[in-house]
Amino acid sequence: MEIDVEKIHASIGPVQEILDEHDGIVNVLDTTDGNIMISLEGGCTGCSSTPMTAMQIYYSLMKLENVNDVIFVNGELPPFMRNFINQKLEAENELYEE
């Protein structure tokens, strides 16, 4: 199932405002099978804050329905950050299930 690109951009709204100020671009490359492939471009290229930006985007997008994974084709999200967010999302889901 493909995920609507407009929905993706809407969910990263607060992050997008910051990216706009720094000429950062979120390029959605693919959304097939619930896997969102993203490239962070423009002002994000070479920026030391890009991993934190990717972490915020990953957190927002993983909350969307039908999303299996968010893949940053430029490798902006280190595995330890991905694990941290996954643990946070699991803890949040447990709270909602109680």
C-alpha positions in Angstrom: 0.0 0.0 0.0 1.4 3.4 -0.9 1.2 6.3 1.5 0.2 9.7 0.3 3.1 12.0 -0.1 1.1 15.0 1.1 0.3 13.1 4.3 4.0 12.5 4.8 4.8 16.2 4.4 1.9 17.2 6.7 3.2 14.9 9.5 6.7 16.4 9.4 5.2 19.9 9.4 7.1 21.4 12.4 10.4 19.9 11.2 9.7 21.2 7.7 9.4 24.8 9.0 12.9 24.6 10.3 14.1 23.0 7.1 12.6 25.8 5.1 14.6 28.3 7.1 17.8 26.4 6.2 17.0 25.4 2.6 16.5 21.8 3.6 14.5 19.5 1.4 12.6 16.3 2.2 12.4 14.4 -1.0 10.0 11.4 -0.8 11.3 8.9 -3.3 9.0 5.9 -2.7 6.2 4.7 -0.4 5.6 1.2 -1.7 4.5 -1.5 0.7 4.5 1.0 3.6 8.2 1.7 3.3 8.9 5.4 3.0 12.1 6.1 1.2 13.4 9.7 1.9 16.4 11.7 0.8 17.3 14.8 2.8 18.8 17.3 0.4 19.6 21.0 -0.1 20.7 22.6 3.2 20.7 19.1 4.9 23.6 18.0 2.8 26.7 18.1 5.1 24.7 19.7 8.0 25.8 18.4 11.4 22.1 18.5 12.6 20.9 16.2 9.9 20.8 13.0 12.1 18.7 14.8 14.6 16.4 16.0 11.8 16.1 12.5 10.5 15.3 11.2 14.0 12.4 13.7 14.3 11.1 12.8 10.9 11.4 9.1 11.6 9.5 9.5 14.9 6.7 11.5 13.2 6.3 9.1 10.2 6.4 5.9 12.2 3.3 7.1 14.0 1.4 7.1 10.7 -1.0 4.2 9.9 0.3 1.6 7.4 4.0 2.7 7.8 6.4 -0.3 8.1 9.7 1.6 7.9 11.3 4.9 7.0 14.5 4.6 5.0 16.8 7.5 4.6 18.7 6.7 1.4 21.5 9.0 2.4 22.0 7.2 5.7 21.1 10.1 7.9 19.7 8.0 10.7 22.3 6.1 12.7 21.1 2.7 14.0 21.3 3.8 17.7 18.9 6.7 17.0 16.5 4.3 15.2 16.6 1.9 18.2 16.0 4.8 20.6 12.9 6.0 18.7 11.6 2.4 18.3 11.8 1.9 22.1 10.1 5.2 22.7 7.3 4.3 20.3 6.9 0.9 21.9 6.6 2.5 25.4 4.0 5.0 24.1 2.0 2.2 22.5 2.0 0.3 25.8 0.7 3.4 27.6 -2.2 3.7 25.1 -3.0 0.0 25.4 -3.5 0.1 29.2 
